[in-house]
Amino acid sequence: MTLTPLELYKRAIDGAIIAVGYADQLLNQAINELGADKEVEYPDTAYEVPVVYGFTDFEVHTLNDLPQVIGYARKRIVEVPTLENAMIAGESTLFAADVVEVIKYAWDENPYAHKTPEQGFVGDTWVRKLGISLVDDTIPGAAVLVGKCPDPEALAKIVVDLQNKGMLIMATFDTIQQIREQNIKVGLEIMLYPLGYFTAVIHAVNIAVRSGNTFGGVPRGHTQELRDYMRKRLKAFVLHFGPHDFVKVTAEFGAMYCGFPTITDQPLTEEIPDMFVYEPDYSKMVQRAIEIRPISVKLKEIGIPVPFGPAFEGESIRKGDMYFEAGGTRTPAFEIVHMRENRDDVEDGKIELIGPDLDEIEEGARIPLAIVVEVYGKKMQDDFESVVERRIHQFMNFTNGGWHTGQRDLIWIRMSKDAKAKGLRIKDIGKIMHAKIKDEFGGIIDRVQVKIITLEDEMQKYLPAAQEKYTIRDERISGLLDEAVDTFYTCTLCQSFAPKHVCVISPERLGLCGAINWLDAKASKEIAPTGPNQPITIGKCIDPVKGEWEGVNEQVIRDSQGKVDRFCMYTIMDNPTTSCGCFECIIGIIPEANGIMVVNREFGGMTPAGIKFSTLAGSVGGGEQTPGFLGVGRQYLYSKKFIPADGGFHRLVWMPKQLKDSLEDHLRKRCEDLNTPDFYDKIATEEDAETSEELLEFLTEKGHPALTMDMMF
């Protein structure tokens, strides 16, 4: 059926009336059966009912808070079919859908548990995990799939195309089942989210809304600021398949209200330019969306027989699914990047496999493996080797059916049976490394050659040189102190999401995302001279204890557009550095204990401060300075420059057990360096204390030094 724009407007408005009426009916039923005081909330979010939080001043904590939302949504609907009224009706549908979905969580703490593969609400932890990939355009855009495609094979090709371009994909309605029937794996970990049916489409929008609140620092109820942020910063779009029913159309006008266009396979008498457009050729739908937003796609074809892109970075390969594995304490394995000073020592594009490939090993085999990368470039430096080497991990994990963890001689690699069946081979690791290193580091690297070694005797010939290089690198960075340099570096990568945030990176303080240290930033400047990492001549020291310099303040004023005028790098109490939302951990004061707690984003429990990570992150992020709280990278916790103005390392009183265990070696070494070897055991975890009262009791029993230190405020 061919529709006119006027008919689309009418469907959007009628659909909103249907959606709001349905939400009202469901709400009344819930209040009658559960009671008006029944708490209502999504799991793992600081933003209550996100669409309501983002677009209104209404606070929602119980079912009794929702009738005002329904009333507001109904009042907004105007039954005159115009584009503006249709978009406002779409907004009302967003309110209704979020109310319906959050009510599901009032009935059942996990209403999607038995609806595999539907996922439902996506928590703040996952939104923040996506943060750094969104802000640096590793994930260039997001596609929401709606409806039922008349050609399931064409839909599968669209999904693979989106994955190869690095897109975040959110599937709704019948596209979920169609994708599964085409044997495409779905899940949060591979950036193909099967949200659910009907009102579950709202979970795509509430991810976008929370991105504005979290990374953009948009306050509650600042509607126009939020709309502007989503339109400018979030490159999202809708791909619609099949007939235009009332609910789908009104939801899509809600997406348009947020700045996200719809590309449909259904004919229109006239398009709504750059908002609701018709593309009958499935092979061109994605490109049409890219042109409308517009979206810059960085990924290039690698020439391997499986999809490749950031969608697969979180993919895990379980033992039963693997064709082979290497390393992981099971077999010897290592990876190394060597810079060569003579160009003739590196033959660009040469890929050599020494030893058997998959066709010559048995399924389930454990084999030795070495990845030896040699590079040449006129602008290449020794300091850049480790930067390039760390990307091997990412490049391997971008491969559908490839899995990599660890670094140096502590790597663990697997390939899946499915990837092997599709034609992926061990030698393709070399092809991936050559293509991606040339692509990502073309400004400093001219030639790349790769050896892949699967024979233990042969790889042992290369291991001593690799281990010697590891040692040299460690000595170089471990001996580098803030006082030994006159240049720090900025990182403004996250300003695409948090406009006033600035990271200042020094030798002893890495970026709060945990991904960029001082040498990385230095290398980044060389690789991309006008990029996000720029040098700061730190200038005159204003306060050596708090870590304040004239040059740093001047740079911060410029890079934050005057929104921040002072930075103190060694304290969380006086003008601390800003936080964007991509931080690995949050440190925060616990006044009763006169100390600092640490909570990492993976920890979903309650802290002794009576607040969860997600709620903390909502207050700390968005480029704000929040005295007493700060986003940090994990490595900063054992840095010599860990809040020295506030008492330093011995202020640590609590952290989640998983975090403490994962950092044990580093934390214990710091304890030894400070001549307090027993201090590690004085740091509480959730197993020791869940409340501030329990924490104080534990610290007193252990004789924690924070209890006798000067008061923090």
C-alpha positions as CSV (number, residue, x, y, z in Angstrom):
1,M,0.0,0.0,0.0
2,T,1.4,3.4,-1.1
3,L,1.0,6.1,1.6
4,T,1.1,9.8,1.4
5,P,2.8,12.0,4.0
6,L,-0.6,13.1,5.2
7,E,-1.6,9.4,5.8
8,L,1.6,8.8,7.7
9,Y,0.9,11.8,9.9
10,K,-2.6,10.5,10.6
11,R,-1.2,7.0,11.4
12,A,1.3,8.5,13.8
13,I,-1.3,10.4,15.7
14,D,-3.8,7.5,15.8
15,G,-1.0,5.2,16.8
16,A,-0.1,7.5,19.7
17,I,-3.7,7.5,20.9
18,I,-3.7,3.7,20.8
19,A,-0.3,3.5,22.6
20,V,-1.2,6.0,25.4
21,G,-4.6,4.2,25.9
22,Y,-2.9,0.9,26.2
23,A,-0.3,2.3,28.7
24,D,-3.1,3.8,30.7
25,Q,-5.0,0.5,30.8
26,L,-1.9,-1.4,31.9
27,L,-1.1,1.1,34.5
28,N,-4.5,1.0,36.1
29,Q,-4.3,-2.8,36.2
30,A,-0.9,-2.6,37.9
31,I,-2.0,-0.1,40.5
32,N,-5.1,-2.2,41.3
33,E,-3.2,-5.4,41.7
34,L,0.2,-4.2,43.0
35,G,-0.7,-1.0,44.8
36,A,0.1,2.6,44.0
37,D,3.1,2.6,46.3
38,K,4.8,-0.3,44.4
39,E,8.3,0.7,43.5
40,V,8.9,0.9,39.8
41,E,12.4,1.0,38.2
42,Y,14.5,-0.5,35.5
43,P,17.6,-2.4,36.6
44,D,21.0,-0.8,36.5
45,T,20.1,2.8,35.7
46,A,20.5,6.1,37.4
47,Y,17.8,7.6,35.1
48,E,14.5,6.2,36.5
49,V,12.3,5.9,33.4
50,P,14.8,7.4,30.9
51,V,12.4,8.9,28.4
52,V,10.4,10.6,31.1
53,Y,13.6,11.6,32.9
54,G,15.1,13.1,29.7
55,F,12.0,15.0,28.4
56,T,10.2,16.1,31.5
57,D,10.7,17.2,35.1
58,F,8.6,14.3,36.5
59,E,10.3,12.0,39.0
60,V,9.2,8.4,38.8
61,H,9.8,6.1,41.8
62,T,6.4,4.3,42.3
63,L,3.4,3.4,40.2
64,N,1.6,6.4,41.7
65,D,4.1,8.7,39.8
66,L,3.1,7.4,36.4
67,P,-0.5,8.7,35.9
68,Q,0.9,12.2,35.5
69,V,3.1,10.9,32.7
70,I,0.2,9.4,30.9
71,G,-1.8,12.6,31.4
72,Y,1.0,14.6,30.0
73,A,1.4,12.3,27.0
74,R,-2.3,12.4,26.2
75,K,-2.5,16.1,26.5
76,R,0.3,16.6,24.0
77,I,-1.5,14.8,21.2
78,V,-3.2,17.1,18.7
79,E,-5.4,15.4,16.1
80,V,-4.6,17.6,13.2
81,P,-2.4,15.7,10.7
82,T,0.7,17.9,10.3
83,L,4.4,16.9,10.4
84,E,4.9,18.8,13.7
85,N,1.8,17.2,15.4
86,A,2.9,13.8,14.1
87,M,6.3,14.1,15.7
88,I,4.8,15.3,19.0
89,A,2.5,12.4,18.9
90,G,5.5,10.2,18.4
91,E,7.0,11.7,21.6
92,S,3.8,10.8,23.4
93,T,4.2,7.3,22.1
94,L,7.8,7.2,23.5
95,F,6.3,8.1,27.0
96,A,3.7,5.4,26.7
97,A,6.1,2.7,25.6
98,D,8.6,3.5,28.4
99,V,5.7,3.4,30.9
100,V,4.5,0.0,29.5
101,E,8.0,-1.5,29.7
102,V,8.9,-0.3,33.1
103,I,5.6,-1.6,34.5
104,K,6.8,-5.1,33.2
105,Y,9.7,-4.7,35.7
106,A,7.2,-3.9,38.5
107,W,5.5,-7.2,37.9
108,D,8.7,-9.2,37.4
109,E,12.3,-8.3,38.2
110,N,13.4,-10.0,35.0
111,P,10.4,-10.1,32.6
112,Y,12.6,-11.0,29.6
113,A,14.3,-14.0,31.3
114,H,12.2,-16.5,29.5
115,K,11.9,-14.7,26.2
116,T,15.2,-15.7,24.6
117,P,16.7,-14.1,22.6
118,E,14.8,-10.9,23.6
119,Q,16.8,-8.7,25.9
120,G,14.5,-5.9,27.0
121,F,16.1,-2.9,28.9
122,V,19.8,-2.3,28.3
123,G,21.4,-1.0,31.6
124,D,23.7,1.9,32.2
125,T,26.7,-0.4,32.5
126,W,26.4,-1.5,28.8
127,V,25.7,2.1,27.7
128,R,28.9,3.2,29.3
129,K,30.8,0.2,27.9
130,L,29.8,1.5,24.5
131,G,30.9,5.0,25.4
132,I,34.5,5.1,24.1
133,S,33.6,3.2,20.9
134,L,30.8,5.7,20.2
135,V,32.9,8.8,20.9
136,D,35.9,7.8,18.7
137,D,33.6,6.6,15.9
138,T,34.8,3.0,16.2
139,I,31.0,2.5,16.3
140,P,30.1,5.0,13.6
141,G,26.3,4.7,13.9
142,A,23.3,2.7,15.2
143,A,20.6,1.0,13.2
144,V,17.2,0.0,14.6
145,L,15.5,-2.8,12.7
146,V,11.7,-2.6,12.7
147,G,9.0,-4.9,11.2
148,K,9.3,-8.1,9.1
149,C,11.4,-8.2,6.0
150,P,9.7,-9.9,3.0
151,D,13.2,-11.2,2.0
152,P,14.9,-12.8,5.0
153,E,18.1,-13.4,3.1
154,A,18.3,-9.8,2.1
155,L,17.8,-8.9,5.8
156,A,20.7,-11.1,6.7
157,K,22.9,-9.4,4.1
158,I,21.9,-6.0,5.6
159,V,22.9,-7.2,9.1
160,V,26.3,-8.4,7.9
161,D,26.8,-5.1,6.0
162,L,26.0,-3.2,9.2
163,Q,28.4,-5.4,11.2
164,N,31.2,-4.9,8.6
165,K,30.7,-1.2,8.9
166,G,31.0,-1.4,12.7
167,M,27.4,-0.4,13.4
168,L,25.5,-1.0,16.6
169,I,22.3,-2.9,15.7
170,M,19.1,-3.1,17.6
171,A,16.5,-5.6,16.3
172,T,12.8,-5.4,17.2
173,F,9.6,-7.1,16.2
174,D,9.9,-10.0,13.7
175,T,13.4,-9.1,12.5
176,I,14.6,-10.8,15.7
177,Q,13.4,-14.2,14.7
178,Q,14.3,-13.7,11.1
179,I,17.9,-12.9,12.0
180,R,18.1,-16.0,14.2
181,E,16.7,-18.2,11.4
182,Q,19.5,-17.0,9.2
183,N,22.0,-18.4,11.8
184,I,23.3,-15.0,12.8
185,K,24.3,-14.8,16.4
186,V,22.6,-12.2,18.6
187,G,23.4,-10.7,22.0
188,L,24.6,-7.7,23.9
189,E,28.2,-8.8,23.7
190,I,28.3,-8.6,19.9
191,M,26.4,-5.3,19.5
192,L,23.4,-6.9,17.9
193,Y,20.7,-6.3,20.6
194,P,17.4,-8.2,20.2
195,L,15.3,-5.8,22.2
196,G,11.9,-7.4,21.8
197,Y,8.4,-6.8,20.3
198,F,5.9,-4.0,20.3
199,T,6.8,-1.4,23.1
200,A,10.2,-3.0,23.6
201,V,11.4,-0.8,20.7
202,I,11.6,2.0,23.3
203,H,14.8,0.5,24.6
204,A,16.6,1.8,21.6
205,V,15.4,5.3,22.3
206,N,16.2,5.2,26.0
207,I,19.8,4.2,25.2
208,A,20.0,7.4,23.1
209,V,18.4,9.5,25.8
210,R,20.8,8.2,28.5
211,S,23.8,8.9,26.2
212,G,22.7,12.6,26.3
213,N,22.4,12.6,30.0
214,T,25.6,10.6,30.7
215,F,28.1,11.8,28.1
216,G,26.5,15.1,27.2
217,G,25.7,16.2,30.7
218,V,22.2,17.2,29.7
219,P,20.1,17.7,32.9
220,R,16.7,16.2,33.6
221,G,13.9,17.7,31.6
222,H,16.0,19.9,29.2
223,T,14.0,18.7,26.2
224,Q,15.4,20.9,23.4
225,E,19.0,20.5,24.6
226,L,18.5,16.7,24.6
227,R,16.9,16.7,21.2
228,D,19.8,18.8,19.8
229,Y,22.3,16.5,21.4
230,M,20.8,13.3,20.0
231,R,20.4,14.8,16.5
232,K,23.9,16.1,16.3
233,R,25.9,13.5,18.3
234,L,24.1,10.2,17.8
235,K,24.2,8.8,14.3
236,A,21.2,6.6,14.6
237,F,18.5,5.6,12.1
238,V,15.6,3.2,11.6
239,L,15.3,0.6,8.9
240,H,11.6,-0.3,8.4
241,F,10.5,-3.6,6.7
242,G,7.0,-4.5,5.7
243,P,3.6,-2.8,6.2
244,H,3.2,0.5,8.1
245,D,0.9,-0.3,10.9
246,F,-0.1,2.4,13.4
247,V,2.2,1.4,16.3
248,K,5.3,1.1,14.1
249,V,4.7,4.4,12.4
250,T,4.0,6.4,15.6
251,A,7.2,4.9,17.1
252,E,9.2,6.0,14.1
253,F,7.8,9.5,14.3
254,G,9.0,9.4,17.9
255,A,12.4,8.5,16.6
256,M,12.2,11.4,14.2
257,Y,11.4,13.6,17.1
258,C,14.8,12.6,18.5
259,G,16.5,13.3,15.2
260,F,16.6,9.7,13.8
261,P,15.3,9.2,10.2
262,T,13.4,6.1,8.9
263,I,14.3,4.4,5.7
264,T,11.4,2.1,4.6
265,D,11.0,-0.6,1.9
266,Q,7.3,0.4,1.5
267,P,6.3,2.9,-1.3
268,L,5.5,6.5,-0.5
269,T,3.8,9.0,-2.9
270,E,6.2,11.5,-1.5
271,E,9.1,11.3,0.9
272,I,9.5,13.5,4.0
273,P,13.0,14.7,3.0
274,D,15.8,13.2,5.1
275,M,13.2,12.0,7.7
276,F,11.0,9.3,6.2
277,V,12.3,8.0,2.9
278,Y,11.6,5.1,0.5
279,E,14.4,2.7,-0.6
280,P,13.1,-0.5,-2.3
281,D,16.5,-1.9,-3.1
282,Y,17.7,-3.7,0.0
283,S,21.3,-3.6,-1.1
284,K,21.1,0.2,-1.0
285,M,19.2,0.8,2.3
286,V,22.2,1.0,4.5
287,Q,24.1,3.4,2.2
288,R,21.0,5.6,1.9
289,A,20.9,5.8,5.7
290,I,24.6,6.6,5.9
291,E,24.1,9.5,3.4
292,I,21.1,10.9,5.2
293,R,22.6,11.1,8.7
294,P,25.5,11.4,7.5
295,I,27.9,8.8,8.9
296,S,31.6,8.3,8.3
297,V,32.6,4.7,8.1
298,K,36.2,4.0,8.9
299,L,36.3,0.3,8.5
300,K,37.8,-1.0,5.2
301,E,37.5,-4.4,3.6
302,I,40.0,-6.9,5.0
303,G,39.6,-9.6,2.5
304,I,38.8,-12.5,4.9
305,P,35.9,-14.9,4.6
306,V,34.1,-13.8,7.8
307,P,32.6,-10.5,8.9
308,F,35.0,-8.0,10.6
309,G,34.2,-5.1,12.9
310,P,33.7,-3.9,16.5
311,A,30.4,-5.7,16.6
312,F,32.4,-8.8,17.4
313,E,34.8,-7.4,20.0
314,G,32.7,-8.8,22.9
315,E,32.2,-12.2,21.2
316,S,33.2,-15.1,23.4
317,I,34.2,-18.6,22.0
318,R,33.4,-21.3,24.5
319,K,35.3,-24.5,24.6
320,G,32.7,-26.5,22.8
321,D,32.6,-24.0,19.9
322,M,36.3,-23.6,19.4
323,Y,38.3,-25.2,16.6
324,F,41.7,-24.5,18.3
325,E,43.2,-22.5,21.1
326,A,46.7,-21.2,21.9
327,G,48.2,-19.7,25.1
328,G,46.2,-19.2,28.2
329,T,48.8,-21.2,30.2
330,R,47.8,-24.2,28.0
331,T,50.5,-23.7,25.4
332,P,53.3,-21.2,24.9
333,A,52.1,-18.1,23.0
334,F,53.3,-14.5,22.5
335,E,52.9,-11.4,20.3
336,I,55.5,-8.7,19.6
337,V,55.9,-5.7,17.3
338,H,59.4,-4.9,16.2
339,M,60.4,-1.6,14.6
340,R,63.0,-2.0,11.9
341,E,65.3,0.9,11.0
342,N,66.2,-0.4,7.5
343,R,63.3,-0.4,5.1
344,D,64.7,-3.3,3.2
345,D,64.3,-5.5,6.3
346,V,60.5,-5.3,5.9
347,E,58.7,-6.5,2.8
348,D,55.3,-4.8,2.9
349,G,52.4,-7.3,2.8
350,K,54.6,-10.4,3.3
351,I,52.7,-12.9,5.4
352,E,54.5,-16.0,6.4
353,L,53.0,-19.0,8.3
354,I,55.6,-21.3,9.9
355,G,53.9,-24.4,10.9
356,P,50.5,-26.1,10.4
357,D,47.3,-24.2,9.6
358,L,43.8,-25.3,10.6
359,D,43.5,-27.8,7.8
360,E,46.4,-29.7,9.3
361,I,45.4,-29.7,13.0
362,E,42.6,-31.6,14.7
363,E,39.4,-29.9,16.0
364,G,39.8,-28.9,19.6
365,A,43.6,-28.8,19.4
366,R,45.8,-26.7,21.7
367,I,48.8,-25.4,19.8
368,P,51.7,-23.0,20.3
369,L,51.4,-19.6,18.6
370,A,53.5,-16.6,18.0
371,I,52.5,-13.4,16.2
372,V,55.6,-11.5,15.1
373,V,55.0,-8.2,13.4
374,E,57.8,-6.1,11.9
375,V,57.2,-2.6,10.8
376,Y,59.1,0.2,9.1
377,G,58.3,3.9,8.8
378,K,60.3,7.1,8.6
379,K,58.2,8.5,11.5
380,M,58.1,5.3,13.5
381,Q,59.7,5.4,17.0
382,D,60.6,2.9,19.6
383,D,57.9,4.4,21.9
384,F,55.2,3.5,19.4
385,E,55.9,-0.2,19.3
386,S,53.8,-1.0,22.4
387,V,50.9,1.2,21.1
388,V,50.8,-0.7,17.8
389,E,51.2,-4.0,19.7
390,R,48.2,-3.4,22.0
391,R,46.0,-3.1,19.0
392,I,46.6,-6.7,18.0
393,H,44.1,-7.6,20.8
394,Q,41.4,-5.3,19.3
395,F,42.1,-6.4,15.7
396,M,41.9,-10.0,16.5
397,N,38.6,-9.5,18.4
398,F,37.1,-7.6,15.6
399,T,37.1,-10.9,13.7
400,N,33.9,-12.9,13.7
401,G,35.0,-16.2,15.1
402,G,38.3,-14.9,16.5
403,W,38.9,-14.3,20.2
404,H,41.9,-12.8,22.0
405,T,42.7,-11.8,25.6
406,G,45.9,-10.8,27.4
407,Q,49.0,-9.3,25.9
408,R,52.7,-9.9,25.3
409,D,53.6,-13.5,26.3
410,L,50.4,-13.9,28.3
411,I,48.0,-14.1,25.4
412,W,45.1,-16.6,24.9
413,I,43.6,-17.0,21.4
414,R,40.8,-19.1,20.0
415,M,39.1,-19.5,16.6
416,S,35.6,-21.0,16.3
417,K,34.5,-24.1,14.3
418,D,32.0,-21.9,12.4
419,A,34.8,-19.5,11.3
420,K,36.9,-22.4,10.2
421,A,33.9,-23.8,8.2
422,K,33.6,-20.4,6.5
423,G,37.2,-20.5,5.4
424,L,39.1,-18.5,8.1
425,R,42.6,-19.7,8.7
426,I,45.5,-19.0,11.1
427,K,47.4,-17.3,8.3
428,D,44.5,-14.8,8.0
429,I,45.8,-13.3,11.3
430,G,48.6,-11.9,9.3
431,K,46.3,-10.5,6.7
432,I,44.3,-8.8,9.4
433,M,47.3,-7.3,11.1
434,H,48.8,-6.0,7.9
435,A,45.6,-4.3,6.7
436,K,44.6,-2.8,10.1
437,I,48.1,-1.6,11.1
438,K,48.5,0.1,7.7
439,D,45.0,1.6,8.0
440,E,45.2,2.8,11.6
441,F,48.9,3.8,11.7
442,G,49.5,4.8,8.0
443,G,50.8,8.2,9.2
444,I,53.9,6.6,10.8
445,I,54.2,3.1,9.3
446,D,55.0,2.4,5.6
447,R,55.7,-1.3,5.6
448,V,54.3,-4.2,7.6
449,Q,55.3,-7.9,7.4
450,V,53.9,-10.6,9.7
451,K,55.1,-14.1,10.8
452,I,52.6,-16.5,12.3
453,I,54.4,-19.4,14.0
454,T,52.6,-22.6,15.1
455,L,55.7,-24.7,15.8
456,E,57.1,-24.5,19.4
457,D,60.7,-25.1,18.5
458,E,60.5,-22.3,15.9
459,M,58.7,-19.8,18.0
460,Q,61.3,-20.3,20.8
461,K,63.9,-18.7,18.4
462,Y,61.9,-15.4,18.6
463,L,60.8,-15.4,22.2
464,P,64.0,-14.1,23.9
465,A,64.1,-11.0,21.7
466,A,60.4,-10.3,22.5
467,Q,61.0,-10.7,26.3
468,E,64.0,-8.4,26.2
469,K,61.8,-5.8,24.5
470,Y,59.1,-6.2,27.1
471,T,61.6,-5.5,29.8
472,I,63.0,-2.4,28.1
473,R,59.5,-1.0,27.7
474,D,58.6,-1.6,31.3
475,E,61.7,0.1,32.6
476,R,61.1,3.1,30.3
477,I,57.6,3.8,31.5
478,S,58.1,2.8,35.1
479,G,60.9,5.3,35.5
480,L,59.0,8.1,33.9
481,L,57.7,10.5,36.5
482,D,55.5,13.6,36.2
483,E,58.3,15.7,37.5
484,A,60.7,14.5,34.8
485,V,58.7,16.0,31.9
486,D,57.6,19.4,31.0
487,T,54.8,18.3,28.7
488,F,51.5,16.6,29.5
489,Y,48.8,15.7,26.9
490,T,45.2,16.4,26.5
491,C,42.6,13.9,25.4
492,T,39.4,15.4,24.0
493,L,38.2,12.3,22.3
494,C,35.1,12.2,24.4
495,Q,34.1,15.7,23.6
496,S,32.0,14.4,20.8
497,F,29.7,13.2,23.6
498,A,30.8,15.3,26.6
499,P,31.6,18.8,25.1
500,K,33.2,20.3,28.2
501,H,35.3,17.3,29.3
502,V,39.1,17.3,29.0
503,C,41.4,14.5,30.1
504,V,44.9,15.6,31.1
505,I,47.3,12.7,30.8
506,S,50.7,12.6,32.6
507,P,53.3,9.9,32.9
508,E,51.8,8.8,36.3
509,R,48.1,9.4,35.4
510,L,46.5,7.7,32.4
511,G,43.2,8.7,30.8
512,L,40.2,7.8,32.9
513,C,39.0,5.3,30.3
514,G,42.1,3.3,31.1
515,A,43.0,3.1,27.4
516,I,45.5,5.9,26.9
517,N,48.7,6.5,28.9
518,W,51.2,9.3,28.4
519,L,53.3,7.3,25.8
520,D,50.1,6.5,23.9
521,A,49.1,10.1,23.9
522,K,52.5,11.1,22.7
523,A,52.3,8.5,19.9
524,S,48.8,9.7,19.0
525,K,50.1,13.2,18.5
526,E,52.7,12.0,16.1
527,I,50.2,9.7,14.3
528,A,47.5,12.4,14.1
529,P,49.0,15.9,14.6
530,T,45.6,17.6,14.7
531,G,43.9,14.7,16.6
532,P,42.4,14.5,20.1
533,N,45.8,14.3,21.9
534,Q,47.6,17.6,22.1
535,P,50.7,18.6,24.1
536,I,50.4,20.9,27.1
537,T,53.5,22.9,28.1
538,I,52.6,22.6,31.8
539,G,54.4,25.9,32.7
540,K,54.7,27.4,36.2
541,C,53.6,25.1,39.1
542,I,50.9,26.8,41.2
543,D,50.6,23.9,43.7
544,P,52.9,20.9,43.6
545,V,50.8,19.0,46.2
546,K,47.4,19.4,44.5
547,G,49.0,19.2,41.1
548,E,48.0,22.6,39.6
549,W,50.0,24.3,36.8
550,E,49.4,27.5,34.8
551,G,49.8,25.9,31.4
552,V,47.3,23.1,32.3
553,N,44.7,25.6,33.4
554,E,45.1,27.6,30.3
555,Q,44.7,24.6,28.1
556,V,41.7,23.4,30.0
557,I,40.0,26.7,29.7
558,R,40.5,26.6,25.9
559,D,39.5,23.0,25.4
560,S,36.4,23.2,27.6
561,Q,35.2,26.4,25.9
562,G,35.6,28.3,29.1
563,K,33.3,26.0,31.1
564,V,36.2,24.8,33.3
565,D,38.9,27.1,34.5
566,R,41.0,25.1,37.0
567,F,42.3,21.6,37.3
568,C,44.0,20.0,40.3
569,M,45.3,16.6,39.2
570,Y,46.3,15.2,42.5
571,T,43.1,15.7,44.6
572,I,39.4,14.9,44.4
573,M,38.5,17.6,46.9
574,D,39.5,20.8,45.1
575,N,38.6,21.4,41.5
576,P,39.2,17.8,40.4
577,T,39.5,16.8,36.8
578,T,36.3,16.3,34.9
579,S,34.7,12.9,34.1
580,C,33.1,12.1,30.8
581,G,31.3,8.8,31.4
582,C,33.8,6.3,29.9
583,F,35.7,5.9,33.1
584,E,36.6,2.4,34.3
585,C,36.0,3.1,37.9
586,I,34.7,5.8,40.2
587,I,36.5,6.8,43.4
588,G,34.4,8.6,46.1
589,I,34.7,9.8,49.6
590,I,33.1,7.8,52.5
591,P,33.1,10.5,55.3
592,E,32.4,8.1,58.1
593,A,35.5,6.1,57.3
594,N,37.6,9.2,56.4
595,G,38.6,7.3,53.3
596,I,38.0,6.5,49.7
597,M,36.0,3.8,48.1
598,V,36.4,2.5,44.5
599,V,33.6,1.0,42.4
600,N,34.1,-0.4,38.9
601,R,31.4,-0.4,36.3
602,E,31.1,-4.2,36.3
603,F,29.9,-4.2,40.0
604,G,26.2,-4.0,40.2
605,G,25.8,-4.2,43.9
606,M,25.3,-1.5,46.6
607,T,28.4,0.4,48.0
608,P,28.9,1.4,51.6
609,A,28.0,4.9,50.5
610,G,24.5,3.7,49.9
611,I,24.6,4.3,46.2
612,K,25.3,2.1,43.2
613,F,27.7,2.7,40.4
614,S,25.0,3.6,37.9
615,T,23.6,6.3,40.1
616,L,27.1,7.6,40.9
617,A,28.0,7.7,37.3
618,G,24.9,9.8,36.5
619,S,26.2,12.5,38.9
620,V,29.9,12.3,38.1
621,G,29.8,12.1,34.3
622,G,29.0,14.6,31.6
623,G,32.1,16.6,31.9
624,E,31.4,17.8,35.4
625,Q,33.8,18.6,38.3
626,T,32.3,16.8,41.3
627,P,34.4,17.4,44.5
628,G,34.7,14.1,46.5
629,F,34.1,11.9,43.4
630,L,36.1,11.2,40.3
631,G,36.1,8.8,37.3
632,V,39.5,7.1,36.9
633,G,41.2,4.3,35.0
634,R,42.1,1.2,37.0
635,Q,45.9,1.7,36.8
636,Y,45.6,5.0,38.5
637,L,44.7,3.2,41.8
638,Y,48.3,2.0,42.3
639,S,50.0,5.1,40.8
640,K,52.4,7.1,43.0
641,K,50.2,10.1,42.1
642,F,47.0,8.5,43.4
643,I,45.4,11.6,45.1
644,P,48.5,12.4,47.1
645,A,47.0,15.7,48.3
646,D,44.2,13.8,50.0
647,G,46.4,11.2,51.7
648,G,47.1,8.9,48.7
649,F,47.0,5.1,48.5
650,H,46.3,4.6,52.2
651,R,42.9,6.3,51.8
652,L,41.6,3.2,50.1
653,V,39.1,1.6,52.4
654,W,36.7,-0.4,50.1
655,M,36.4,-1.9,46.6
656,P,34.5,-4.7,45.0
657,K,36.2,-8.1,45.5
658,Q,36.4,-8.8,41.7
659,L,38.3,-5.5,41.2
660,K,40.6,-6.1,44.2
661,D,41.4,-9.6,43.1
662,S,42.1,-8.6,39.5
663,L,44.6,-5.9,40.7
664,E,46.1,-7.9,43.6
665,D,49.7,-8.1,42.3
666,H,49.8,-4.4,41.6
667,L,48.2,-3.4,44.8
668,R,50.4,-5.6,46.9
669,K,53.5,-4.2,45.1
670,R,52.4,-0.7,46.0
671,C,51.9,-1.8,49.6
672,E,55.5,-3.1,49.6
673,D,56.8,0.1,48.1
674,L,55.2,2.0,51.0
675,N,56.5,-0.4,53.6
676,T,53.0,-1.4,54.6
677,P,52.8,-5.0,53.3
678,D,49.7,-5.8,55.3
679,F,47.7,-2.9,54.0
680,Y,46.2,-5.0,51.2
681,D,44.2,-7.0,53.7
682,K,42.9,-3.9,55.3
683,I,41.0,-2.9,52.2
684,A,37.4,-4.1,52.6
685,T,35.2,-5.6,49.9
686,E,31.5,-6.3,49.8
687,E,32.2,-9.6,51.5
688,D,33.5,-7.6,54.5
689,A,31.1,-4.7,54.6
690,E,27.9,-3.6,52.7
691,T,27.1,-0.6,54.8
692,S,29.1,2.3,56.2
693,E,28.5,1.0,59.8
694,E,29.9,-2.5,58.8
695,L,32.8,-0.8,57.0
696,L,33.7,1.3,60.0
697,E,33.6,-1.8,62.2
698,F,35.9,-3.7,59.8
699,L,38.4,-0.9,59.4
700,T,38.6,-0.4,63.2
701,E,39.2,-4.1,63.7
702,K,41.9,-4.1,61.1
703,G,43.5,-0.9,62.3
704,H,43.2,0.9,58.9
705,P,45.4,4.0,58.7
706,A,42.7,6.2,57.3
707,L,41.0,6.3,60.7
708,T,44.0,8.1,62.2
709,M,44.8,10.4,59.2
710,D,43.8,14.0,58.9
711,M,40.2,14.6,58.1
712,M,39.5,14.9,54.4
713,F,37.3,17.9,54.8
